Amino acid sequence: MKSIYSLSQTNLKYISIIIILFASCLIYTLRSFSEELIVVQEEIIETAPPLTLEEALVIAVSENPKIENAFLEIKKADNAIAAIKTKLFPEFDFSLYEAYHLTDESFEFKKGAFGDFHGIGPIPAENTSIATTPDFTTFITASAAQPISQLYEISLLIKQRQIQKALSDQDLRAKVLEIADNVKKEYYNILKSRSTLVALDEKIIFLASLLELVNRDVQQQRLLEKDSLEVEARLGRVEYKRFKLKNTLATEKERFNKLLGRDIDTPFSVIPIPYAAPFTVNVEDAEAQALEQRPEIQAAELDIEFTENEVRIKKSKYIPEVGVQFQYTANLNVELLPENIATIGLFAKWDVFDWGRKQNEIAEKKKSVIQATNRLDEAKSQVLIDVNSKIRELEEAAVLINVTELEQSAAKESLRVVMNKYSVQDALLQQVLEAESSLEEKNSDHQKAILDYWTARAELDKAIGED
């Protein structure tokens, strides 16, 4: 009887080991297919049309109201240039004055007012009064004036408007770069949330499988009820995190749609961006490219040109205003006055003495040129600092990817070893949970490192001035 009992105990022990091994195999089978299951699940969930990052950038630039307003500023500058160019041509003026005389009026001419001629005598021969009766009188004046000396100043004013248009162009480029940078960052945030959601789905599958195994061990009295409750609580916590993350992802998509200038409820799905090997950045080339392309550098250089042109405009005020003018006057129903008068001549105006006003205005504009030059130097220094900083951040992000990849591999191997030990009752459940938590953390770190790398790439593109 004793030998039979010992044999039964031995058989039960082997049977228990077989059951544990089978359960462990089941867990690893589920885990091996978890990624495939999650992909299938994501394909079911992600029924919305895919939206690539390049397509999002095109939509954002074409639909964003800030871009549209900046583009309208350029069009306004075109209108201003066309308007000021009209000053190069003759200026026509026409006026009409219709009046009714309310009082009787008379013209008094004294004797000999027009001269005393030999053989004729004085004209008029005596004091003469010519009376008028109340009636309508019409005065018509028309003139055409062509500026001559002012043409130089007008050309400077046209150039000033053209510089302002160029500044509007740079403002548009700055807004395009800003929108593109924001779109990239928001797109990467959505990708990060999506990858985290996939990782949580994988963890839910693992914990659900582990819970079945732990419940079986509790029934066989190899584990306590608290162990099952702990695993179940972890599973509930992960499910809550997944629920919360889905809400966060929905908010991120709404915000992204708003950034693209379309309805916030527009459905879309993002396309994962694979990790690419880090590229080598030549610091000198990047700095030269940034100084050539950054909108703030271009704007600072245009600002210098603008202030220098203002100095020329102020100096042009010393030139006298000279022009040609044709004038025609018609006096209708006015006795004693000629009905038609036509003249052509030169007109000139010169502000000879201004108490030093022009001189002080020129001195003020010259100081503005110095200020604009200082702003350009400051902008160049800031751009170079920005470019170098973004290059260092990109290099750090590339190194961190390699580190997190090694940590991820180590955590996977650690979980595999612990699970093998647990399957033969050589490890505690707590060790399994700790190993699994460590793997989750390392997976998250690795995904974050990849997305941080692409974010750093986007930041460098913006620092260099890439559209």
C-alpha positions as CSV (number, residue, x, y, z in Angstrom):
1,M,0.0,0.0,0.0
2,K,2.8,2.4,0.9
3,S,4.6,1.8,-2.4
4,I,1.3,2.2,-4.3
5,Y,0.7,5.5,-2.5
6,S,4.2,6.7,-3.2
7,L,3.7,5.8,-6.9
8,S,0.4,7.7,-7.0
9,Q,2.1,10.8,-5.4
10,T,4.9,10.6,-8.0
11,N,2.4,10.3,-10.8
12,L,0.5,13.3,-9.5
13,K,3.7,15.2,-9.3
14,Y,4.6,14.5,-12.9
15,I,1.0,15.2,-14.0
16,S,1.1,18.5,-12.3
17,I,4.4,19.4,-14.0
18,I,3.0,18.4,-17.3
19,I,-0.1,20.6,-16.7
20,I,2.1,23.5,-15.7
21,L,4.3,23.0,-18.8
22,F,1.3,22.8,-21.0
23,A,-0.1,26.0,-19.5
24,S,3.2,27.7,-20.0
25,C,3.4,26.6,-23.6
26,L,-0.2,28.0,-24.0
27,I,0.9,31.4,-22.6
28,Y,3.9,31.6,-24.8
29,T,1.8,30.5,-27.8
30,L,-0.6,33.3,-27.0
31,R,2.3,35.7,-26.6
32,S,4.0,34.6,-29.8
33,F,0.7,35.3,-31.7
34,S,-0.2,38.4,-29.6
35,E,1.5,40.8,-32.0
36,E,-0.4,39.2,-34.9
37,L,-3.6,39.3,-33.0
38,I,-3.1,42.9,-32.2
39,V,-2.4,43.7,-35.8
40,V,-5.6,42.1,-36.8
41,Q,-7.5,43.9,-34.1
42,E,-5.9,47.2,-35.2
43,E,-7.0,46.5,-38.8
44,I,-10.5,46.1,-37.5
45,I,-10.4,49.2,-35.4
46,E,-8.5,51.3,-37.9
47,T,-11.2,51.3,-40.6
48,A,-10.7,55.0,-41.2
49,P,-8.8,56.0,-44.4
50,P,-5.0,56.2,-43.8
51,L,-3.3,59.6,-43.7
52,T,0.4,59.8,-44.3
53,L,2.5,62.6,-42.8
54,E,3.2,64.1,-46.2
55,E,-0.5,64.3,-47.0
56,A,-1.2,65.9,-43.7
57,L,1.5,68.5,-44.4
58,V,-0.1,69.4,-47.7
59,I,-3.6,69.7,-46.2
60,A,-2.3,71.8,-43.3
61,V,-0.6,74.3,-45.6
62,S,-3.5,74.5,-48.1
63,E,-6.3,74.8,-45.5
64,N,-4.8,76.6,-42.6
65,P,-6.3,80.1,-42.0
66,K,-2.9,81.5,-40.8
67,I,-1.3,80.6,-44.1
68,E,-4.3,82.0,-46.0
69,N,-4.0,85.3,-44.1
70,A,-0.2,85.5,-44.7
71,F,-0.9,84.9,-48.4
72,L,-3.4,87.7,-48.4
73,E,-0.8,90.0,-47.0
74,I,1.3,89.3,-50.1
75,K,-1.6,90.1,-52.3
76,K,-2.2,93.3,-50.4
77,A,1.4,94.3,-51.0
78,D,0.9,93.7,-54.8
79,N,-2.1,96.1,-54.7
80,A,-0.1,98.7,-52.7
81,I,2.7,98.5,-55.3
82,A,0.3,98.9,-58.2
83,A,-1.4,101.9,-56.4
84,I,1.9,103.8,-55.8
85,K,3.1,103.2,-59.4
86,T,0.1,105.3,-60.6
87,K,1.9,108.4,-59.2
88,L,4.4,108.1,-62.0
89,F,1.8,109.1,-64.5
90,P,0.0,112.5,-65.0
91,E,-2.6,113.5,-62.4
92,F,-5.9,114.6,-63.8
93,D,-8.2,116.8,-61.9
94,F,-11.7,118.1,-62.8
95,S,-14.0,120.3,-60.7
96,L,-17.4,121.9,-61.4
97,Y,-19.0,124.7,-59.4
98,E,-22.6,125.8,-60.0
99,A,-23.7,128.9,-58.1
100,Y,-26.8,131.1,-58.0
101,H,-26.3,134.8,-57.1
102,L,-28.6,135.9,-54.3
103,T,-27.7,139.6,-54.6
104,D,-27.6,142.2,-57.3
105,E,-24.0,142.8,-58.3
106,S,-22.4,145.5,-60.4
107,F,-19.0,146.3,-61.8
108,E,-17.8,149.9,-61.4
109,F,-15.3,151.3,-63.9
110,K,-13.9,154.8,-63.4
111,K,-13.4,157.2,-66.3
112,G,-10.3,156.3,-68.2
113,A,-9.8,153.0,-66.3
114,F,-8.7,151.4,-69.6
115,G,-6.6,154.3,-70.8
116,D,-6.8,157.7,-72.4
117,F,-6.1,157.5,-76.2
118,H,-5.2,160.4,-78.5
119,G,-8.1,161.2,-80.8
120,I,-10.4,158.9,-78.9
121,G,-10.3,160.1,-75.4
122,P,-10.6,158.3,-72.1
123,I,-12.1,154.8,-72.0
124,P,-14.7,154.8,-70.6
125,A,-15.5,158.4,-71.2
126,E,-17.2,158.6,-67.8
127,N,-17.7,156.6,-64.7
128,T,-19.6,153.5,-65.7
129,S,-21.6,150.9,-63.7
130,I,-22.5,147.6,-65.2
131,A,-25.2,145.8,-63.2
132,T,-26.0,142.1,-63.1
133,T,-29.1,140.3,-62.3
134,P,-29.4,137.2,-60.0
135,D,-28.8,134.1,-62.1
136,F,-26.9,130.8,-62.2
137,T,-23.2,130.9,-62.8
138,T,-21.0,127.9,-63.8
139,F,-17.3,127.5,-63.2
140,I,-15.4,124.5,-64.7
141,T,-11.8,123.7,-64.0
142,A,-9.7,120.9,-65.5
143,S,-6.0,120.3,-65.0
144,A,-3.3,117.7,-65.9
145,A,0.0,117.7,-63.9
146,Q,3.0,115.6,-64.6
147,P,5.6,115.3,-61.8
148,I,9.2,115.5,-62.9
149,S,11.6,115.8,-60.0
150,Q,9.3,113.7,-57.8
151,L,9.9,110.6,-60.0
152,Y,13.0,109.7,-58.0
153,E,11.1,109.8,-54.7
154,I,8.2,107.8,-56.2
155,S,10.7,105.1,-57.3
156,L,12.0,104.9,-53.8
157,L,8.5,104.5,-52.4
158,I,7.9,101.7,-54.9
159,K,11.0,99.9,-53.8
160,Q,9.9,100.3,-50.2
161,R,6.6,98.6,-51.0
162,Q,8.5,95.8,-52.8
163,I,10.6,95.3,-49.7
164,Q,7.5,95.1,-47.6
165,K,6.1,92.4,-49.9
166,A,9.4,90.5,-49.5
167,L,8.9,90.7,-45.8
168,S,5.4,89.3,-46.2
169,D,6.9,86.4,-48.2
170,Q,9.2,85.6,-45.3
171,D,6.4,85.9,-42.8
172,L,4.5,83.3,-45.0
173,R,7.5,81.0,-45.0
174,A,7.8,81.3,-41.2
175,K,4.2,80.3,-40.7
176,V,4.6,77.4,-43.1
177,L,7.6,76.1,-41.2
178,E,5.7,76.6,-37.9
179,I,2.6,74.8,-39.2
180,A,4.8,71.9,-40.6
181,D,6.6,71.5,-37.3
182,N,3.4,71.4,-35.3
183,V,1.8,68.9,-37.7
184,K,4.9,66.6,-37.4
185,K,4.9,66.8,-33.6
186,E,1.1,66.1,-33.4
187,Y,1.4,63.3,-35.9
188,Y,4.2,61.7,-33.8
189,N,2.1,62.1,-30.6
190,I,-0.7,60.2,-32.2
191,L,1.7,57.5,-33.3
192,K,3.1,57.3,-29.8
193,S,-0.4,56.9,-28.3
194,R,-1.2,54.3,-30.9
195,S,1.9,52.2,-30.3
196,T,1.2,52.5,-26.5
197,L,-2.3,51.2,-27.2
198,V,-0.9,48.2,-29.1
199,A,1.5,47.5,-26.2
200,L,-1.4,47.6,-23.7
201,D,-3.4,45.2,-25.8
202,E,-0.5,42.8,-25.8
203,K,-0.2,43.1,-22.0
204,I,-3.9,42.5,-21.6
205,I,-3.5,39.2,-23.5
206,F,-0.6,38.2,-21.4
207,L,-2.2,39.1,-18.1
208,A,-5.5,37.4,-19.1
209,S,-3.5,34.2,-19.9
210,L,-1.5,34.5,-16.7
211,L,-4.7,34.9,-14.7
212,E,-6.1,31.7,-16.1
213,L,-2.9,29.9,-15.1
214,V,-2.9,31.5,-11.6
215,N,-6.6,30.6,-11.1
216,R,-5.8,27.0,-11.9
217,D,-2.9,27.0,-9.4
218,V,-5.2,28.5,-6.8
219,Q,-7.7,25.7,-7.3
220,Q,-4.9,23.2,-6.9
221,Q,-3.9,25.1,-3.8
222,R,-0.4,25.9,-5.1
223,L,-1.1,29.6,-4.9
224,L,-3.2,31.8,-2.6
225,E,-6.3,33.7,-3.5
226,K,-4.4,37.0,-3.1
227,D,-2.1,36.0,-6.0
228,S,-5.1,35.7,-8.2
229,L,-6.5,39.0,-7.0
230,E,-3.2,40.7,-7.6
231,V,-3.1,39.5,-11.2
232,E,-6.7,40.4,-11.7
233,A,-6.1,43.9,-10.3
234,R,-3.2,44.4,-12.6
235,L,-5.3,43.3,-15.5
236,G,-8.1,45.8,-14.5
237,R,-5.5,48.6,-14.1
238,V,-4.2,47.9,-17.7
239,E,-7.7,47.8,-19.1
240,Y,-8.4,51.2,-17.4
241,K,-5.2,52.6,-18.9
242,R,-6.2,51.4,-22.3
243,F,-9.7,53.0,-21.9
244,K,-8.1,56.3,-20.8
245,L,-5.6,56.2,-23.6
246,K,-8.3,55.7,-26.3
247,N,-10.0,58.9,-25.0
248,T,-6.6,60.7,-25.2
249,L,-6.1,59.4,-28.7
250,A,-9.5,60.7,-29.7
251,T,-8.7,64.1,-28.3
252,E,-5.4,64.1,-30.1
253,K,-7.1,63.3,-33.4
254,E,-9.6,66.1,-32.9
255,R,-6.8,68.5,-32.2
256,F,-4.9,67.3,-35.3
257,N,-7.9,67.8,-37.5
258,K,-8.3,71.3,-36.2
259,L,-4.6,71.9,-37.0
260,L,-5.2,70.7,-40.6
261,G,-8.1,73.2,-40.9
262,R,-10.8,70.6,-41.4
263,D,-13.8,69.2,-39.4
264,I,-12.6,67.8,-36.1
265,D,-14.7,64.6,-36.6
266,T,-13.0,63.7,-39.9
267,P,-11.9,60.1,-39.5
268,F,-8.3,59.0,-40.3
269,S,-5.6,56.6,-39.3
270,V,-1.9,57.3,-39.0
271,I,0.8,55.3,-40.8
272,P,3.6,54.0,-38.5
273,I,7.0,55.6,-39.4
274,P,9.8,53.0,-39.4
275,Y,13.0,53.7,-37.6
276,A,15.8,54.7,-40.0
277,A,19.5,54.6,-39.3
278,P,20.7,58.0,-38.1
279,F,22.2,60.2,-40.8
280,T,25.3,62.1,-40.5
281,V,24.9,65.9,-40.2
282,N,27.6,68.2,-41.4
283,V,27.6,71.1,-38.9
284,E,29.1,73.6,-41.2
285,D,26.7,72.8,-44.1
286,A,23.8,72.9,-41.7
287,E,24.8,76.3,-40.3
288,A,25.3,77.7,-43.8
289,Q,22.0,76.3,-45.0
290,A,20.2,77.8,-41.9
291,L,21.7,81.3,-42.5
292,E,20.6,81.1,-46.1
293,Q,17.1,79.7,-45.5
294,R,15.8,80.8,-42.1
295,P,12.9,83.3,-42.5
296,E,14.1,85.5,-39.6
297,I,17.5,85.9,-41.2
298,Q,16.0,86.9,-44.5
299,A,13.6,89.3,-42.7
300,A,16.4,90.9,-40.8
301,E,18.4,91.5,-44.0
302,L,15.3,93.0,-45.6
303,D,14.8,95.2,-42.6
304,I,18.3,96.7,-43.2
305,E,17.4,97.3,-46.8
306,F,14.1,98.9,-45.7
307,T,15.7,101.3,-43.3
308,E,18.5,102.2,-45.8
309,N,15.8,103.0,-48.3
310,E,14.0,105.2,-45.8
311,V,17.2,107.3,-45.5
312,R,17.2,107.8,-49.2
313,I,13.5,108.8,-49.1
314,K,14.2,111.4,-46.5
315,K,17.2,112.8,-48.4
316,S,15.0,113.1,-51.5
317,K,12.9,115.7,-49.7
318,Y,15.8,118.2,-50.4
319,I,14.9,118.0,-54.1
320,P,12.5,120.8,-55.2
321,E,9.2,119.6,-56.5
322,V,9.1,120.5,-60.2
323,G,6.4,119.5,-62.8
324,V,4.5,120.4,-65.9
325,Q,0.8,121.4,-65.6
326,F,-1.9,122.1,-68.1
327,Q,-5.0,123.9,-66.9
328,Y,-8.3,124.8,-68.5
329,T,-11.0,127.1,-66.9
330,A,-14.5,127.8,-68.2
331,N,-16.6,130.7,-66.8
332,L,-20.1,130.3,-68.0
333,N,-22.8,133.0,-67.7
334,V,-20.3,135.5,-66.1
335,E,-20.4,138.9,-67.8
336,L,-17.1,140.7,-68.5
337,L,-15.0,137.5,-67.9
338,P,-13.7,135.3,-70.7
339,E,-15.6,132.1,-71.0
340,N,-12.5,129.8,-71.8
341,I,-9.0,130.1,-70.4
342,A,-6.3,127.5,-71.2
343,T,-2.7,127.6,-69.8
344,I,0.4,125.3,-69.7
345,G,3.5,125.9,-67.6
346,L,5.9,124.7,-65.0
347,F,5.2,124.6,-61.3
348,A,7.8,124.4,-58.6
349,K,7.8,124.1,-54.8
350,W,10.8,124.1,-52.6
351,D,10.7,124.0,-48.8
352,V,13.8,126.2,-48.4
353,F,14.0,126.5,-44.6
354,D,12.6,123.8,-42.2
355,W,14.4,124.6,-39.0
356,G,16.5,121.3,-39.3
357,R,13.5,119.0,-39.6
358,K,14.9,117.1,-42.6
359,Q,18.3,116.8,-41.1
360,N,17.0,115.3,-37.9
361,E,14.7,112.9,-39.7
362,I,17.7,111.6,-41.8
363,A,19.7,111.2,-38.6
364,E,16.8,109.2,-37.0
365,K,16.6,106.8,-40.0
366,K,20.4,106.3,-40.0
367,K,20.2,105.1,-36.4
368,S,17.4,102.7,-37.4
369,V,19.9,101.2,-40.0
370,I,22.4,100.6,-37.2
371,Q,19.6,99.0,-35.1
372,A,18.6,96.7,-38.0
373,T,22.2,95.6,-38.5
374,N,22.5,94.8,-34.8
375,R,19.3,92.7,-35.0
376,L,20.7,90.8,-38.0
377,D,23.8,89.9,-36.0
378,E,21.8,88.8,-33.1
379,A,19.5,86.7,-35.3
380,K,22.4,85.0,-36.9
381,S,23.9,84.1,-33.5
382,Q,20.5,82.8,-32.3
383,V,20.1,80.7,-35.4
384,L,23.5,79.1,-35.1
385,I,22.9,78.2,-31.5
386,D,19.5,76.7,-32.4
387,V,21.0,74.6,-35.2
388,N,23.8,73.3,-33.1
389,S,21.5,72.5,-30.2
390,K,19.1,70.6,-32.5
391,I,22.0,68.6,-34.0
392,R,23.1,67.6,-30.5
393,E,19.6,66.6,-29.5
394,L,19.3,64.4,-32.7
395,E,22.6,62.7,-31.9
396,E,21.5,62.0,-28.4
397,A,18.1,60.6,-29.6
398,A,20.0,58.3,-32.0
399,V,22.2,57.0,-29.2
400,L,19.3,56.5,-26.9
401,I,17.5,54.2,-29.4
402,N,20.4,51.8,-29.3
403,V,20.4,51.8,-25.5
404,T,16.7,51.2,-25.2
405,E,16.9,48.5,-27.8
406,L,19.5,46.6,-25.7
407,E,17.4,47.1,-22.6
408,Q,14.3,45.8,-24.4
409,S,16.1,42.7,-25.5
410,A,17.4,42.1,-22.0
411,A,14.0,42.5,-20.5
412,K,12.5,40.0,-23.0
413,E,15.1,37.4,-22.2
414,S,14.6,38.0,-18.5
415,L,10.9,37.4,-18.7
416,R,11.5,34.3,-20.8
417,V,13.9,32.9,-18.1
418,V,11.5,33.7,-15.3
419,M,8.6,32.1,-17.0
420,N,10.6,29.0,-17.6
421,K,11.4,28.9,-13.9
422,Y,7.9,29.6,-13.0
423,S,6.6,26.8,-15.2
424,V,8.7,24.3,-13.0
425,Q,7.8,26.1,-9.8
426,D,11.3,27.5,-9.5
427,A,10.2,31.1,-9.5
428,L,7.5,33.1,-7.7
429,L,4.6,34.8,-9.3
430,Q,5.8,38.1,-8.1
431,Q,9.0,37.6,-10.1
432,V,7.0,37.0,-13.2
433,L,4.9,40.1,-12.6
434,E,8.1,42.2,-12.0
435,A,9.7,40.9,-15.1
436,E,6.6,41.6,-17.2
437,S,6.4,45.1,-15.8
438,S,10.1,45.7,-16.6
439,L,9.5,44.5,-20.2
440,E,6.5,46.9,-20.5
441,E,8.7,49.8,-19.3
442,K,11.5,48.9,-21.7
443,N,9.1,48.6,-24.6
444,S,7.6,52.0,-23.8
445,D,11.1,53.5,-23.5
446,H,12.1,52.1,-26.9
447,Q,9.0,53.4,-28.7
448,K,9.4,56.8,-27.0
449,A,13.1,56.9,-28.1
450,I,12.1,56.2,-31.7
451,L,9.4,58.9,-31.8
452,D,11.8,61.3,-30.0
453,Y,14.3,60.7,-32.7
454,W,11.8,61.7,-35.4
455,T,10.7,64.7,-33.3
456,A,14.3,65.7,-33.1
457,R,14.6,65.3,-36.9
458,A,11.6,67.6,-37.3
459,E,13.1,70.2,-35.0
460,L,16.4,70.1,-37.0
461,D,14.5,70.6,-40.2
462,K,12.8,73.6,-38.7
463,A,16.1,75.0,-37.4
464,I,17.7,74.7,-40.8
465,G,14.7,76.2,-42.5
466,E,13.5,73.3,-44.6
467,D,10.0,73.7,-45.9
